Amino acid sequence: MDPALQDIAKKVAHQERLSPADGLALLRTRDLHTVGDLAHQVRTRLHGQRAYYNINRHLNYSNLCILSCKFCEFHRKPGQDGAYEYSLEDIVKQANDAKDAGATEMHIVGGLHPKLPFAYYTDMLEAIRETAPQVHLKAFTAVEIVHLARVSKRAIRKDFAGAVRAVLEDLVAAGLSSMPGGGAEVFDDRVHDEAFRGKIRSDEWLTVHRTAHELGLHTNATMLYGHIESPEDRIHHLDMLRQEQDHAIAQGFPARFQTIIPLPFFPDGSELQHLPGPSGVENLRMIAVARLMLDNIDHVKAFWIMQTLPMTQIMLDYGADDVDGTVVWYDITKVGGSDTHQEVTVGSLRSAICEAGYTPIERDTLYREVHRDGAAWKVSEAAGVTG
């Protein structure tokens, strides 16, 4: 063991909170084996040999976006080759496909469309809810929520939190059940201004999620790493998420962050394509460090779309307990020349988990165990999130 990790190992054994300095030591050590072993201890204490997956469908309703983030290959401008937006008829068809496949969740995100009215988003949720009433709607990043507050003509400059709350209440009434964690990127103003100019900053992202938690919407959290950020920026980001979760717990909010999803940056096709992106070793390290630092967030997801399924198997030994789901269609990131049809079968997910030495557990969005008979399914109400 690297001597710099000995005190950290004692803290982990005694379930003591790690400091930001501890986090930096974990990022800088060459002793990756010990970092992974410590994260595995925490993962095993929380989840035993269970590894979660779900049957889900991703819906990217439009790639038109008013922003031009340097890291993003997804966005298009009106009239640009490859630009698209879905009609409500298209979306209803997707909802029917999800229902027929037995999906428990639709994960819905898109670009900040320059012209779609607020009614498009509420109509979308209502149409999906009517078509597939049992399917959980996890939709809209914090960045999209702020955009929708502006689109809906709320007085966001005078009362940011109030405008966000009003929009979330309208979306909940239309069928919104939880929120994904996208748009967080890295909580650092320097990095933000260089790579994500025009996007909401950390205080606004956290305000959106705090408001969602107050309203009873569970959310996820992400961090995009491996571009122009520093190790200190990564730990600062994780510490801010940990503090926000502490606040939700202390205030007794009905919901909180469910899972952290470290997302590696893929440079291909973006304005930052001159950067190498993170290595496989760095991806393993970030999963492990996220598990060790975020002692108050129950789950760590290795998103197989961005990590690859073979790497995800290894990440189950480095602190991850969730591999995400069947996905089917995903347009945000394309790894290794893949196209928008990115799908794995339930059999492939379960086999990958078993091959890695874990027990596959199908979950719904709230981490309740799913019991199914073909496309028909129900959940175990006793299990799930602790919020």
N, C-alpha and C positions, 0 to 999 in steps of 0.2 A: 504493500500500500504506500502511495505517496504520503510522506509525513504531513504534508499540508492538509490531508483529508482526515487525519486521525480524530481531531476534535469534532469534525462534521459527522463522522461515523458514530461517535458517542451520542451526539444530539439525535441522530436518526434512530438509534437504538432506544433512546429514552423518550422518543416522540416529542422532541423539543423543536421549536420553530428555528429555521435557518435564517441567518442574517443576509443582507445584500452582499456583505464581504464573503460570506460562505458561498453564495451563488457565483461570485466572480472566481473563486478558487475552483469551483466545479467546472466552470467554462474554460479555465486556463490550464488545468492539469493535463498531463499526457496519460494519466492513469485512467483511461476510459473504462477499463474493466471494473474498477471499484465504483466509479460513478454509476455505471449500469447496475451493479450489485446493490448499491444503496437504494436506487430507485425501485428495484425489484422487491426489496424488502417492504417498502411502503405499499407498492401495488398489491403484494400478496396479503399484507395485513388488511387492506381495504376490501379486496375482491377475491382472495383465494386464487383458484385456478380458472375463474370465470373470465370469458372474453366475449364482449357484446358485439352484435351486429343487428342491422334492421333491414327490412324490405321497404325501400323508399324510392321515390322518383324526384329528380331534380328538374325544376322548371326555370329556365332563364328566359323571361318573357320578352326581353328586348336587349340588344347590345348598343343601342343609341345612347350616348352619354355626353353631357355638357362638360365633363371633366376630361383631362388628358394626362392622367397620372403616368409618370415615366416608366413604371414597372409593369404597366398593363398592356397586354396584347388583345384583350377582349373588346375594348370600346371601339365604336365607329361613329362617324359623323353622318348627318343626313345626306343621302346621295352617294355615300362612299361604298365601294364594292364590299359586299358581305354584310351590309347593314340589314337588320330585320326588326320587326315587332310582331307579336302575336295578337290575333283577334280574339275576342271572347269565345268564338266558335273553336278556334285552335286550342284554347285553354281547356274548354269543356271536353274536347277529345282527349287531351292529356289526362284529365281527371278520370275519365271513363277507363282509360288504359290502366291507370294506377289502381283503380278500384278492382278491375277485372284481374289484375296481377296479385291482388291481396296486399297491396302496399298499406302500411300503417301511417305513412308520412309523405307529404309533398313539401320539398324544400324549395322555396321560391325567392329568387333574387334576380336583379337585372341592373342595367345602367341607369343613370339619372336622365331620363328621357326629357328632351327639351319641350315637348308639346302635349304629352298625354295629360288629360285632366285628372283631378283627384278621384272622380267617380269611376275612372277606369280601374283603379286599384281596389276600391270597395266592391265594385261590380264583379271583378275577378274573384275575390274571396267568396262572395255570395254565390257565384255560379259554381265554384268548386264545392262549396259546402252543400249546395243543393244536389249536385251530381254525385258526390261521394261523401255523405255525411259522417261516416266513421273515420275518415282519413284526417289525421292531425295536420294543421296548416302552420308550418314553421316558415315565416316569411319576413323579408325586408331587413337589410342591415341597418345599423344606426345611421349610416350615411344616407340611405334611402329615406328613412323616417324624417330626417331633417329636410331633405328635398321635398317630401310630401307636405311637410308643414308649410313650406314656402308656396308650393303649388296650390294648396287649399286656402291660401290667402290669410293664414293666421298671422298675428302680429308677432312674428318670431324675434324681431330685433328688440322689441319692448319687453317681451316675456318669453324667453327661450324655453324654459321648463314648462310653462303653461301651454305654449303652442305644441310642444312635443306630447304632452299629456292628452291634449284634445285630439290630436291625430291618432294616437294609440287607442284612445277610447273608441273613436269611430271605426278603426280597423278591427278592434276586438268585437264590436257589435256586428261587423260584417263576417267574422269567422276566424280572425287571427288567434292562434293558440299559443305560440311561442316565437322567439326570434333567434336567428343564427348569429354568429359572432363576427362576421366579416366586417371589413372596413377599419379595424383597429390599427392594422399595419404595425407601426412602432411608435410608442408614446414619447416622442422627442421632437421639439419644435424645429431643431436644426435639420433633422432627417426629414421631417414633414415638409418643410419649406423647399427642400431640394428635390424630393422624389414624389411628394403627394400634394403639391401646391393646389389650393382651392378646395381640398377635402377638409372635412371637419377635424378639429384637433382633439386631443385626448380628453379635455374637460367636457367637451360637447358629447363625445362618444360615451363617456362614463355617465353623463347626465341622462342620456337616452336609456341606457341600460338600468340605471337606478330607478328611473320612472317606470320602466317596464316591470321591474321587480316589485315596486310599490303597488302596481296594478295587478299583480299575480301572474305575470308572464315570465316563465323561466327563459333564460337566454344562455347562449354559449359565448365563449371568448376565444379570440385568436391572436396570433402574433406572426407577422410576416418577417422572416429573418433571412440573412445571407445576402444583403445588398450593400447599402452604404452605412449601416448602423454599426455601433461599437459593442463590445461585450457589456460595457456599463449600460448602454441603452437597453439591451435585452433584459438585464436584471431589473432596471428601473421599471420597465414595462410590466414584468411579472409582479413586482412589488406593488405597483399601483392597482393591478387586478386583485391582489391579495387584500389590500386595504379596502377596496370597494366591497369585496365579499365580506370582510369583517364588519363593515358598516351595515350591510343587509342583514347579517345574522344578529348584530347587536340591536338593530331597530325592530327585529321580528317581522321583516317583510315576508309576505306569503310566497315569494319566489326569489331565486338567486341564480348565479352562474352554475350551470350543470357540469360543463366540461371545458377544458382548455384544449385548443387544437393548434399546435405549432405548425406553421405552413412555410415550407422552403420556397425561396424566390427562384423562379425560372426566368432567366434573362432572354431566352430566344424570342426574337420578334419585337421586343420592347425597346424603349430608348436607352435602357441600361444593359443592352445585350453585350456590351464590352466587358461586363463583369462576369466572373466565372460561376457565380452561384455557390451554394453550400455543397460540401462533399457528403458522401454517405456517412462518414464518421461524425461529421457535424450534425447531421440529421438525428443520429442515434443520441448524441450528447444533448441536443435540445429537448428531445422527448423526456430524457431522464431528468434534466435540470428542471423542466416544467413540473414533473411529478414531485420532485423534492422541495421546490420552493412554494408550490401552491397547495399547502397543507389543508386548506379549507375549501377546495374544489374537489368534488368527489371523483371525477373521471378525467382521463387523458385519452384523447383520440388520436390515433395514427390514421390520417385520412388517406386511404390506399390510392386514391386517384392521383395525389401529389407525391406520395411516398413510394409507390408501387407495392403490389401485394407481397412479393418476396421480402422487401425491406420491412413491411408492416409486420410480417411474422416475427422478425428479429426484434422489432420494437416492443412486442409483447413481453420480452425479457428485459426491456429497458424502461419499464414504467407504464406503458400504454395498456389499457384494458378494453379499448373500443376500436373497431376497424372501420366504422361507418357501415354503409349498406350497398344495395344493388345498383343504385345511382341511375343507370340506363342512359341518360343523355346529359352531358356536361360540357359547357362551352367556355367556362372561365379559364381553365388551364388545360393544355394538351401536352402530355409527357411522352417523349420518345416517338414523336411523329403520329400519335393517335389522333383520331378525329373526334367529332362531338358525340358519337355513339360510344360511350365508355360504360360498359356494363359487365358485371360479374354475376353469376348465378348464385342462388342460395347454397347449392351444393359446393361450389368453388370456395365460397367464404367459409363454410363449415369445415371443409377439408383442410383449408389453409390453417384454420385455428387449431384443429385437431393435430395436424402435422407438426405444429409448433409446440404441442404438449399441453394445450389448454382445452377447456370445456366450452363449446359454443353455446351462447344463450341469445335467443332472439329477444330483442327489446322493442318497446315503442319509444316515442320521442322522450317520454318522461322516465325512461329506464325501468319501466314495469315489464316483467317477463310476459312474453306473448305465447299463447297457446292456440294452435291453429288446426283446422281441418280443411286442407286445401286453401282456397282463397278466403274462407271464413275464419275469423280469429276473435279472440278475446284476451283481456289482460288480467294479470294478478294484481288486484287492487292493493294488497298489503305491501308490495315491494315498490321500488321506484325512488324518485328523488327524495332527499331528506329535507328539502326546503319547506 
